[in-house]
Amino acid sequence: MQKHESDIESANAFTADVERERPLQQQWASLASQPLTRHGSTTCILISRTTLITMLVLVNGRQMFRYSDASGHRASYASYCGHFYINWPLDGAATVFFAPHASHDRTTDVYPPRFPVRVDKCIQMVAGIVTSPNSSFKCAFAGRKQPGMWILEYQPKGFPGAHGSRHLWNLMGGKVYEVDFLLARRLKDDDALQDNVVTLQLPSKEVHQSWTLLVPKAEEDILSQALDCLPWSSISWSIHRGLRDMLVAYAKPTMNGYRASLAAKLKSAVWEHSTSLVKNGWHPDFVCSSMADIAANSVMAGEGNSGDSVRVVTAAALLLWDSETCGGLDETRFWRRRTYESGGDVEDHLDVDAIIALTKVFVLEWSIDFDYQMYHDLPPELLFR
């Protein structure tokens, strides 16, 4: 195992990869077993809807279709690992069928067969919550709004009064009373505005329309801290859209200023450290022929929905990171060292802290909105096969 892989584990308590040397039976030995349940001609296990949601966000799930009528409810979710099909007929049991992808196997896949994913961080991101590993910072984000003028207000321990994702946070075992909240409040005629307010244009609930969010200086500092405290991930998130909208819109001018420099840094890293990539499971031909260009072009694209591209970019960024000199991946200082930029010149030099911080924003840009309120469509328990 390469040095940077072990650094990731020690700094961030990733939950995979360390198991690779153990037999498969031992890896699963700590999990309690349960009897299979017969349903029609198949056997299933009984899972909760929170388990299903957790499984979906772990594998970067996104909704493909959803249909409800008098005959029942049906839905399909694509993911990085395969498809989930949900069927809940009227007066029948709700079932989930998982079909793994059949398009790749060990002879054709150029990517490492394993990569780390953290359950707690996946759940936080789909609930719209960012936490700090080094302080008590724990903040939730408001969802999308109707078109109009809104202002952002920071509310310490205000998450219990929020609508929407706090219910999911409760379902997942979270404590809403511990979480601060960034409230988006509709602007009133008599609101007194400061001179240094940042204006963000965000996607609204109405298709092809936007809403305007005014961000005072105190709330701008919270956005900067949230960007610095974004958790590291090797794959894109299934994410709370309000969190994604606000942080991407706020970071975009700075990200665009550094985009070309970041792309060049990652491209050079792949060329210079190709041996390390091959030792970590990347196919030699892919590393030598395509990986550098994919990393650079993905960063320059500005957005996308390919989990493969995110794995390439994050693997390239990790080549430049060392926990002994750079600290942890889950908290940087880059955004708190800067002020909001509407354009103009930026520094040519990118240190490792900046590369990690900007790569985490890249992952946000390529993440997928997830309807966390899907739990309204499901019973408390489902049959999984």
C-alpha beads as a LAMMPS data file, in Angstrom:
LAMMPS data file: protein, C-alpha beads

385 atoms
384 bonds

1 atom types
1 bond types

-500.0 500.0 xlo xhi
-500.0 500.0 ylo yhi
-500.0 500.0 zlo zhi

Masses

1 110.0

Atoms # bond

1 1 1 0.000 0.000 0.000
2 1 1 1.384 3.387 -0.990
3 1 1 2.305 6.009 1.580
4 1 1 -0.384 8.472 0.578
5 1 1 -3.065 5.760 0.950
6 1 1 -2.029 5.038 4.540
7 1 1 -1.917 8.792 5.227
8 1 1 -5.518 9.108 4.102
9 1 1 -6.604 6.383 6.493
10 1 1 -4.798 7.831 9.501
11 1 1 -5.942 11.388 8.912
12 1 1 -9.539 10.781 7.949
13 1 1 -10.566 7.307 9.186
14 1 1 -11.657 6.014 5.819
15 1 1 -13.639 2.830 6.132
16 1 1 -12.383 0.808 3.145
17 1 1 -9.079 -0.257 1.599
18 1 1 -7.604 -1.421 4.927
19 1 1 -9.608 -4.612 4.506
20 1 1 -8.009 -5.658 1.237
21 1 1 -5.548 -8.124 2.780
22 1 1 -8.164 -9.940 4.859
23 1 1 -10.237 -12.854 3.542
24 1 1 -13.722 -11.838 2.467
25 1 1 -15.391 -13.934 5.164
26 1 1 -13.415 -12.143 7.901
27 1 1 -14.249 -8.707 6.489
28 1 1 -17.976 -9.356 6.974
29 1 1 -17.674 -11.418 10.160
30 1 1 -18.652 -8.529 12.454
31 1 1 -22.049 -8.073 10.779
32 1 1 -25.045 -9.800 12.298
33 1 1 -26.790 -12.275 10.022
34 1 1 -30.530 -12.558 9.530
35 1 1 -32.768 -15.165 7.891
36 1 1 -33.827 -14.740 4.274
37 1 1 -37.461 -13.924 3.506
38 1 1 -39.279 -15.674 0.662
39 1 1 -41.112 -13.347 -1.729
40 1 1 -42.701 -14.983 -4.757
41 1 1 -40.057 -17.098 -6.448
42 1 1 -37.087 -15.290 -4.877
43 1 1 -35.521 -14.832 -1.460
44 1 1 -34.862 -11.395 0.017
45 1 1 -33.591 -9.670 3.126
46 1 1 -35.558 -7.089 5.054
47 1 1 -34.012 -3.601 5.108
48 1 1 -35.180 -0.230 6.381
49 1 1 -35.717 2.780 4.136
50 1 1 -32.835 4.534 5.890
51 1 1 -30.580 1.620 4.903
52 1 1 -31.748 1.963 1.306
53 1 1 -31.057 5.715 1.267
54 1 1 -27.628 5.077 2.791
55 1 1 -26.840 2.500 0.112
56 1 1 -27.893 4.917 -2.623
57 1 1 -25.774 7.826 -1.421
58 1 1 -22.768 5.555 -0.820
59 1 1 -22.711 4.561 -4.501
60 1 1 -23.558 8.036 -5.867
61 1 1 -27.169 7.185 -6.713
62 1 1 -29.413 9.457 -8.777
63 1 1 -33.066 9.172 -9.729
64 1 1 -33.794 7.991 -13.282
65 1 1 -37.571 7.865 -13.054
66 1 1 -40.298 7.990 -10.429
67 1 1 -43.951 7.148 -11.033
68 1 1 -46.870 6.875 -8.605
69 1 1 -50.528 6.237 -9.397
70 1 1 -53.447 4.173 -8.151
71 1 1 -51.576 0.939 -8.895
72 1 1 -48.632 1.800 -6.637
73 1 1 -45.174 3.343 -6.745
74 1 1 -42.207 2.582 -9.025
75 1 1 -38.805 4.195 -9.243
76 1 1 -35.356 3.565 -10.659
77 1 1 -32.016 4.863 -9.401
78 1 1 -28.772 4.624 -11.343
79 1 1 -25.512 4.568 -9.416
80 1 1 -21.779 4.094 -9.842
81 1 1 -22.164 0.374 -9.055
82 1 1 -25.431 -0.508 -10.765
83 1 1 -29.188 0.102 -10.895
84 1 1 -31.745 -0.006 -8.090
85 1 1 -35.348 -0.777 -9.059
86 1 1 -38.093 -0.038 -6.502
87 1 1 -41.573 -1.500 -6.839
88 1 1 -44.363 -0.997 -4.298
89 1 1 -47.670 -2.255 -5.717
90 1 1 -50.966 -1.329 -4.130
91 1 1 -51.663 -3.626 -1.173
92 1 1 -48.335 -5.424 -1.705
93 1 1 -44.825 -5.491 -0.286
94 1 1 -42.261 -2.915 -1.349
95 1 1 -39.258 -4.537 -3.043
96 1 1 -35.856 -3.281 -4.169
97 1 1 -33.928 -5.114 -6.864
98 1 1 -30.249 -4.306 -7.437
99 1 1 -28.588 -5.068 -10.784
100 1 1 -24.803 -4.540 -10.895
101 1 1 -23.232 -2.966 -13.949
102 1 1 -22.285 -5.516 -16.595
103 1 1 -20.288 -3.144 -18.821
104 1 1 -16.914 -3.648 -17.107
105 1 1 -14.931 -6.514 -15.683
106 1 1 -11.367 -6.977 -14.457
107 1 1 -10.079 -7.375 -18.009
108 1 1 -11.568 -4.106 -19.325
109 1 1 -11.741 -1.777 -16.318
110 1 1 -8.704 0.546 -16.087
111 1 1 -9.617 1.830 -12.620
112 1 1 -8.558 0.351 -9.249
113 1 1 -11.166 -2.182 -8.110
114 1 1 -11.468 -0.570 -4.664
115 1 1 -11.754 2.976 -3.383
116 1 1 -12.703 4.391 0.031
117 1 1 -16.171 5.726 0.862
118 1 1 -17.286 7.027 4.252
119 1 1 -20.850 6.430 5.414
120 1 1 -21.001 9.374 7.834
121 1 1 -19.792 11.936 5.285
122 1 1 -22.151 10.659 2.573
123 1 1 -25.097 11.073 4.936
124 1 1 -23.963 14.544 6.012
125 1 1 -23.695 15.741 2.417
126 1 1 -27.124 14.454 1.398
127 1 1 -28.597 16.140 4.498
128 1 1 -26.822 19.398 3.618
129 1 1 -24.495 19.479 6.619
130 1 1 -20.798 20.391 6.727
131 1 1 -18.713 19.691 9.849
132 1 1 -15.172 20.442 10.941
133 1 1 -12.890 17.638 12.144
134 1 1 -10.946 20.108 14.289
135 1 1 -13.653 22.274 15.893
136 1 1 -17.326 22.339 16.858
137 1 1 -18.357 23.800 13.480
138 1 1 -21.443 21.970 12.207
139 1 1 -23.694 23.866 9.812
140 1 1 -26.695 22.931 7.660
141 1 1 -27.832 24.676 4.482
142 1 1 -31.251 25.824 3.344
143 1 1 -32.787 24.295 0.223
144 1 1 -33.761 25.887 -3.076
145 1 1 -36.240 28.775 -3.067
146 1 1 -38.797 30.382 -5.344
147 1 1 -37.617 33.220 -7.626
148 1 1 -37.141 36.515 -5.803
149 1 1 -34.744 38.316 -3.470
150 1 1 -33.558 36.458 -0.385
151 1 1 -30.953 37.129 2.287
152 1 1 -28.775 34.587 4.086
153 1 1 -28.880 34.515 7.890
154 1 1 -26.698 32.402 10.171
155 1 1 -28.667 30.843 13.053
156 1 1 -26.640 29.111 15.788
157 1 1 -28.342 25.781 16.602
158 1 1 -31.119 26.760 14.199
159 1 1 -31.438 23.435 12.349
160 1 1 -34.413 22.201 14.449
161 1 1 -36.477 25.024 12.912
162 1 1 -35.558 24.109 9.338
163 1 1 -37.843 22.398 6.869
164 1 1 -36.817 19.367 4.867
165 1 1 -33.488 17.712 5.480
166 1 1 -33.734 17.807 9.288
167 1 1 -36.269 14.976 9.002
168 1 1 -33.723 12.877 7.105
169 1 1 -31.049 13.791 9.669
170 1 1 -33.388 12.525 12.404
171 1 1 -34.108 9.316 10.472
172 1 1 -30.374 8.689 10.132
173 1 1 -29.815 9.069 13.868
174 1 1 -28.461 12.622 13.808
175 1 1 -29.030 15.208 16.542
176 1 1 -30.599 18.253 14.914
177 1 1 -30.232 20.381 18.039
178 1 1 -26.441 20.294 17.652
179 1 1 -26.431 21.840 14.174
180 1 1 -26.283 25.506 13.147
181 1 1 -28.314 26.652 10.145
182 1 1 -27.882 29.010 7.196
183 1 1 -31.422 30.307 6.709
184 1 1 -32.487 31.909 3.433
185 1 1 -35.121 34.541 4.328
186 1 1 -37.139 36.496 1.782
187 1 1 -35.932 40.107 1.673
188 1 1 -38.270 42.701 3.151
189 1 1 -38.663 46.292 1.981
190 1 1 -37.405 47.666 5.296
191 1 1 -34.296 45.419 5.523
192 1 1 -31.134 47.465 6.000
193 1 1 -28.330 46.072 3.842
194 1 1 -24.600 46.419 4.412
195 1 1 -22.304 47.792 1.734
196 1 1 -20.169 44.660 1.394
197 1 1 -22.946 42.192 0.565
198 1 1 -22.145 39.423 -1.943
199 1 1 -24.890 38.647 -4.476
200 1 1 -25.355 35.073 -5.735
201 1 1 -27.659 33.884 -8.513
202 1 1 -28.898 30.365 -7.738
203 1 1 -31.180 27.832 -9.485
204 1 1 -34.743 28.091 -8.187
205 1 1 -37.518 25.562 -7.761
206 1 1 -38.984 26.865 -11.037
207 1 1 -37.360 25.398 -14.150
208 1 1 -35.034 27.795 -16.007
209 1 1 -35.470 30.498 -13.375
210 1 1 -33.139 31.724 -10.639
211 1 1 -33.363 33.344 -7.235
212 1 1 -31.089 36.014 -5.827
213 1 1 -29.309 35.416 -2.534
214 1 1 -27.654 38.287 -0.657
215 1 1 -24.786 37.191 1.595
216 1 1 -23.677 39.595 4.370
217 1 1 -20.055 39.559 5.556
218 1 1 -20.679 37.346 8.621
219 1 1 -22.464 34.728 6.509
220 1 1 -19.755 34.979 3.853
221 1 1 -17.255 33.908 6.510
222 1 1 -19.451 30.862 7.230
223 1 1 -19.475 29.935 3.522
224 1 1 -15.672 30.195 3.439
225 1 1 -15.349 27.944 6.472
226 1 1 -17.807 25.441 4.976
227 1 1 -15.747 25.285 1.769
228 1 1 -12.592 24.660 3.785
229 1 1 -14.359 21.933 5.791
230 1 1 -15.819 20.013 2.852
231 1 1 -14.997 16.331 3.370
232 1 1 -12.647 14.623 0.963
233 1 1 -14.144 12.081 -1.411
234 1 1 -12.771 9.902 -4.195
235 1 1 -16.114 9.992 -6.009
236 1 1 -18.821 12.587 -6.559
237 1 1 -21.538 13.072 -3.961
238 1 1 -25.259 12.399 -4.027
239 1 1 -25.845 15.785 -2.508
240 1 1 -28.291 18.235 -0.929
241 1 1 -28.932 20.690 -3.755
242 1 1 -29.126 23.777 -1.535
243 1 1 -25.637 23.096 -0.149
244 1 1 -24.269 22.454 -3.631
245 1 1 -25.921 25.533 -5.168
246 1 1 -24.653 27.986 -2.548
247 1 1 -21.099 26.714 -2.242
248 1 1 -20.541 26.264 -5.980
249 1 1 -21.944 29.726 -6.761
250 1 1 -19.802 31.356 -4.078
251 1 1 -16.636 29.481 -5.081
252 1 1 -17.085 29.747 -8.860
253 1 1 -15.269 33.086 -9.506
254 1 1 -12.192 31.965 -7.563
255 1 1 -12.366 28.444 -9.000
256 1 1 -12.518 29.833 -12.543
257 1 1 -9.483 32.001 -11.859
258 1 1 -7.435 28.990 -10.754
259 1 1 -8.972 26.402 -13.069
260 1 1 -6.249 26.390 -15.720
261 1 1 -3.469 26.308 -13.112
262 1 1 -5.145 23.436 -11.250
263 1 1 -5.608 21.469 -14.475
264 1 1 -1.943 21.935 -15.364
265 1 1 -0.797 20.874 -11.878
266 1 1 -2.834 17.670 -11.968
267 1 1 -1.739 16.839 -15.498
268 1 1 1.905 17.180 -14.498
269 1 1 1.321 15.111 -11.344
270 1 1 0.038 12.164 -13.383
271 1 1 3.052 12.305 -15.682
272 1 1 5.562 12.628 -12.850
273 1 1 4.056 9.981 -10.544
274 1 1 2.820 7.390 -13.029
275 1 1 4.639 4.581 -11.179
276 1 1 2.734 5.330 -7.978
277 1 1 -0.580 5.255 -9.835
278 1 1 0.188 1.879 -11.403
279 1 1 1.162 0.446 -8.014
280 1 1 -2.167 1.652 -6.643
281 1 1 -4.169 -0.299 -9.202
282 1 1 -4.507 2.015 -12.217
283 1 1 -3.924 0.286 -15.558
284 1 1 -0.450 1.137 -16.940
285 1 1 -1.677 1.844 -20.487
286 1 1 -4.407 4.148 -19.184
287 1 1 -1.981 6.049 -16.950
288 1 1 0.530 6.581 -19.762
289 1 1 -1.925 7.386 -22.545
290 1 1 -5.095 9.013 -21.213
291 1 1 -5.191 9.762 -17.493
292 1 1 -3.356 13.112 -17.536
293 1 1 -5.577 14.539 -20.278
294 1 1 -8.759 13.272 -18.589
295 1 1 -7.757 14.939 -15.306
296 1 1 -7.014 18.283 -16.952
297 1 1 -10.055 18.289 -19.253
298 1 1 -12.420 17.327 -16.439
299 1 1 -11.260 20.274 -14.326
300 1 1 -11.586 22.641 -17.283
301 1 1 -15.122 21.416 -18.074
302 1 1 -16.541 23.151 -14.991
303 1 1 -19.250 20.549 -14.366
304 1 1 -20.262 16.996 -15.236
305 1 1 -21.702 13.765 -13.866
306 1 1 -19.004 11.125 -14.391
307 1 1 -17.855 9.279 -11.306
308 1 1 -14.910 7.916 -13.301
309 1 1 -13.617 11.418 -14.052
310 1 1 -13.886 12.380 -10.401
311 1 1 -11.819 9.334 -9.433
312 1 1 -9.147 10.376 -11.937
313 1 1 -8.965 13.986 -10.685
314 1 1 -8.931 13.110 -6.992
315 1 1 -6.282 10.418 -7.518
316 1 1 -4.106 12.990 -9.285
317 1 1 -4.555 15.523 -6.474
318 1 1 -3.581 12.961 -3.840
319 1 1 -0.245 12.462 -5.565
320 1 1 0.727 15.969 -4.403
321 1 1 -0.525 15.626 -0.827
322 1 1 1.421 14.552 2.254
323 1 1 -0.288 14.503 5.667
324 1 1 2.967 15.169 7.495
325 1 1 3.454 18.550 5.824
326 1 1 -0.047 19.474 4.635
327 1 1 -2.420 18.377 7.410
328 1 1 -5.725 16.578 6.891
329 1 1 -7.773 16.462 3.715
330 1 1 -11.059 17.291 5.441
331 1 1 -10.036 20.815 6.466
332 1 1 -7.998 23.331 4.507
333 1 1 -7.264 27.034 5.066
334 1 1 -7.420 28.227 1.450
335 1 1 -10.895 29.780 1.458
336 1 1 -10.516 31.526 4.789
337 1 1 -7.278 33.092 3.519
338 1 1 -9.142 34.676 0.644
339 1 1 -12.009 37.098 0.124
340 1 1 -14.787 36.788 -2.425
341 1 1 -13.548 37.520 -5.943
342 1 1 -15.790 38.633 -8.792
343 1 1 -12.963 38.132 -11.273
344 1 1 -9.558 39.600 -12.023
345 1 1 -6.052 38.322 -11.434
346 1 1 -5.277 35.470 -9.081
347 1 1 -2.045 34.095 -7.764
348 1 1 -0.128 31.905 -10.203
349 1 1 1.292 29.692 -7.459
350 1 1 -0.877 26.908 -6.088
351 1 1 0.326 25.278 -2.883
352 1 1 -0.926 21.846 -1.846
353 1 1 -3.547 23.306 0.506
354 1 1 -5.029 25.242 -2.418
355 1 1 -4.953 22.183 -4.709
356 1 1 -6.856 20.072 -2.180
357 1 1 -9.370 22.870 -1.487
358 1 1 -10.041 23.482 -5.180
359 1 1 -10.274 19.752 -5.925
360 1 1 -13.017 19.462 -3.296
361 1 1 -14.921 22.217 -5.119
362 1 1 -14.413 20.290 -8.373
363 1 1 -16.070 17.284 -6.706
364 1 1 -19.014 19.555 -5.764
365 1 1 -19.309 20.750 -9.361
366 1 1 -19.545 17.147 -10.544
367 1 1 -21.907 15.970 -7.793
368 1 1 -25.519 14.963 -8.323
369 1 1 -28.606 16.452 -6.685
370 1 1 -30.413 13.830 -4.627
371 1 1 -34.047 14.032 -3.550
372 1 1 -33.619 13.155 0.108
373 1 1 -37.401 13.401 0.589
374 1 1 -37.797 10.124 -1.293
375 1 1 -38.447 8.565 2.117
376 1 1 -42.006 9.930 1.824
377 1 1 -42.555 7.468 -1.041
378 1 1 -41.432 4.401 0.887
379 1 1 -42.653 2.257 3.784
380 1 1 -40.418 1.863 6.857
381 1 1 -39.221 -1.557 5.638
382 1 1 -38.559 -3.040 2.196
383 1 1 -37.523 -6.397 0.745
384 1 1 -34.105 -6.266 -0.933
385 1 1 -32.900 -8.780 -3.522

Bonds

1 1 1 2
2 1 2 3
3 1 3 4
4 1 4 5
5 1 5 6
6 1 6 7
7 1 7 8
8 1 8 9
9 1 9 10
10 1 10 11
11 1 11 12
12 1 12 13
13 1 13 14
14 1 14 15
15 1 15 16
16 1 16 17
17 1 17 18
18 1 18 19
19 1 19 20
20 1 20 21
21 1 21 22
22 1 22 23
23 1 23 24
24 1 24 25
25 1 25 26
26 1 26 27
27 1 27 28
28 1 28 29
29 1 29 30
30 1 30 31
31 1 31 32
32 1 32 33
33 1 33 34
34 1 34 35
35 1 35 36
36 1 36 37
37 1 37 38
38 1 38 39
39 1 39 40
40 1 40 41
41 1 41 42
42 1 42 43
43 1 43 44
44 1 44 45
45 1 45 46
46 1 46 47
47 1 47 48
48 1 48 49
49 1 49 50
50 1 50 51
51 1 51 52
52 1 52 53
53 1 53 54
54 1 54 55
55 1 55 56
56 1 56 57
57 1 57 58
58 1 58 59
59 1 59 60
60 1 60 61
61 1 61 62
62 1 62 63
63 1 63 64
64 1 64 65
65 1 65 66
66 1 66 67
67 1 67 68
68 1 68 69
69 1 69 70
70 1 70 71
71 1 71 72
72 1 72 73
73 1 73 74
74 1 74 75
75 1 75 76
76 1 76 77
77 1 77 78
78 1 78 79
79 1 79 80
80 1 80 81
81 1 81 82
82 1 82 83
83 1 83 84
84 1 84 85
85 1 85 86
86 1 86 87
87 1 87 88
88 1 88 89
89 1 89 90
90 1 90 91
91 1 91 92
92 1 92 93
93 1 93 94
94 1 94 95
95 1 95 96
96 1 96 97
97 1 97 98
98 1 98 99
99 1 99 100
100 1 100 101
101 1 101 102
102 1 102 103
103 1 103 104
104 1 104 105
105 1 105 106
106 1 106 107
107 1 107 108
108 1 108 109
109 1 109 110
110 1 110 111
111 1 111 112
112 1 112 113
113 1 113 114
114 1 114 115
115 1 115 116
116 1 116 117
117 1 117 118
118 1 118 119
119 1 119 120
120 1 120 121
121 1 121 122
122 1 122 123
123 1 123 124
124 1 124 125
125 1 125 126
126 1 126 127
127 1 127 128
128 1 128 129
129 1 129 130
130 1 130 131
131 1 131 132
132 1 132 133
133 1 133 134
134 1 134 135
135 1 135 136
136 1 136 137
137 1 137 138
138 1 138 139
139 1 139 140
140 1 140 141
141 1 141 142
142 1 142 143
143 1 143 144
144 1 144 145
145 1 145 146
146 1 146 147
147 1 147 148
148 1 148 149
149 1 149 150
150 1 150 151
151 1 151 152
152 1 152 153
153 1 153 154
154 1 154 155
155 1 155 156
156 1 156 157
157 1 157 158
158 1 158 159
159 1 159 160
160 1 160 161
161 1 161 162
162 1 162 163
163 1 163 164
164 1 164 165
165 1 165 166
166 1 166 167
167 1 167 168
168 1 168 169
169 1 169 170
170 1 170 171
171 1 171 172
172 1 172 173
173 1 173 174
174 1 174 175
175 1 175 176
176 1 176 177
177 1 177 178
178 1 178 179
179 1 179 180
180 1 180 181
181 1 181 182
182 1 182 183
183 1 183 184
184 1 184 185
185 1 185 186
186 1 186 187
187 1 187 188
188 1 188 189
189 1 189 190
190 1 190 191
191 1 191 192
192 1 192 193
193 1 193 194
194 1 194 195
195 1 195 196
196 1 196 197
197 1 197 198
198 1 198 199
199 1 199 200
200 1 200 201
201 1 201 202
202 1 202 203
203 1 203 204
204 1 204 205
205 1 205 206
206 1 206 207
207 1 207 208
208 1 208 209
209 1 209 210
210 1 210 211
211 1 211 212
212 1 212 213
213 1 213 214
214 1 214 215
215 1 215 216
216 1 216 217
217 1 217 218
218 1 218 219
219 1 219 220
220 1 220 221
221 1 221 222
222 1 222 223
223 1 223 224
224 1 224 225
225 1 225 226
226 1 226 227
227 1 227 228
228 1 228 229
229 1 229 230
230 1 230 231
231 1 231 232
232 1 232 233
233 1 233 234
234 1 234 235
235 1 235 236
236 1 236 237
237 1 237 238
238 1 238 239
239 1 239 240
240 1 240 241
241 1 241 242
242 1 242 243
243 1 243 244
244 1 244 245
245 1 245 246
246 1 246 247
247 1 247 248
248 1 248 249
249 1 249 250
250 1 250 251
251 1 251 252
252 1 252 253
253 1 253 254
254 1 254 255
255 1 255 256
256 1 256 257
257 1 257 258
258 1 258 259
259 1 259 260
260 1 260 261
261 1 261 262
262 1 262 263
263 1 263 264
264 1 264 265
265 1 265 266
266 1 266 267
267 1 267 268
268 1 268 269
269 1 269 270
270 1 270 271
271 1 271 272
272 1 272 273
273 1 273 274
274 1 274 275
275 1 275 276
276 1 276 277
277 1 277 278
278 1 278 279
279 1 279 280
280 1 280 281
281 1 281 282
282 1 282 283
283 1 283 284
284 1 284 285
285 1 285 286
286 1 286 287
287 1 287 288
288 1 288 289
289 1 289 290
290 1 290 291
291 1 291 292
292 1 292 293
293 1 293 294
294 1 294 295
295 1 295 296
296 1 296 297
297 1 297 298
298 1 298 299
299 1 299 300
300 1 300 301
301 1 301 302
302 1 302 303
303 1 303 304
304 1 304 305
305 1 305 306
306 1 306 307
307 1 307 308
308 1 308 309
309 1 309 310
310 1 310 311
311 1 311 312
312 1 312 313
313 1 313 314
314 1 314 315
315 1 315 316
316 1 316 317
317 1 317 318
318 1 318 319
319 1 319 320
320 1 320 321
321 1 321 322
322 1 322 323
323 1 323 324
324 1 324 325
325 1 325 326
326 1 326 327
327 1 327 328
328 1 328 329
329 1 329 330
330 1 330 331
331 1 331 332
332 1 332 333
333 1 333 334
334 1 334 335
335 1 335 336
336 1 336 337
337 1 337 338
338 1 338 339
339 1 339 340
340 1 340 341
341 1 341 342
342 1 342 343
343 1 343 344
344 1 344 345
345 1 345 346
346 1 346 347
347 1 347 348
348 1 348 349
349 1 349 350
350 1 350 351
351 1 351 352
352 1 352 353
353 1 353 354
354 1 354 355
355 1 355 356
356 1 356 357
357 1 357 358
358 1 358 359
359 1 359 360
360 1 360 361
361 1 361 362
362 1 362 363
363 1 363 364
364 1 364 365
365 1 365 366
366 1 366 367
367 1 367 368
368 1 368 369
369 1 369 370
370 1 370 371
371 1 371 372
372 1 372 373
373 1 373 374
374 1 374 375
375 1 375 376
376 1 376 377
377 1 377 378
378 1 378 379
379 1 379 380
380 1 380 381
381 1 381 382
382 1 382 383
383 1 383 384
384 1 384 385
